[in-house]
Amino acid sequence: MGFHTFDAEQASQLERPSRYRWVSAEELIGPLVEVGAAVVADLGSGTGFYTDAVAEHAETVYGVDVQSEMHEYYRDKGLPENVDLVASDVSDLPLADGELDGACSTMTYHEFASPEAIDEIARVLRSGGRLVVFDWSADGDGEHGPPIDERFGVSDARDALAAAGFDVERSEARTETFGVLARAP
């Protein structure tokens, strides 16, 4: 299950406003603003579609993506001044311990979900730092997003985060997606 990355040659598809059907910018940003997250990482930032929205509410945003082609697309599109692009796998982030106030992942959890990646997120988030995750659900019909066998269910994500010491504040299943809100140990 998991570890499928989006085809960088199709990057322009990630810029469609119809993506808000699955998660709105407000749902993603609200929990980060609520805790005053000034330094945030967007894990699997891709073309920066959601990163741009986060950047409007933070001092520094690290756009983390394993695919340098996605960063090239984002640079060509135009990068906000407070966004720093980081080419990295989520399981090996080049960030200091506790450097982040918050982190988010929008439709990319399935690309990096592993105990190592979750432990790494816990390492770079300050204690009590907020993690916001929205992704395609294994309970969905598979018409949109990655194939069903590459997805996780909300209980999978919730249990993996709890096993790493995160305090899961909220989790919800949706028609095709799920959302999890958690605090770092």
Disulfide bonds with the S-S distance in Angstrom:
none
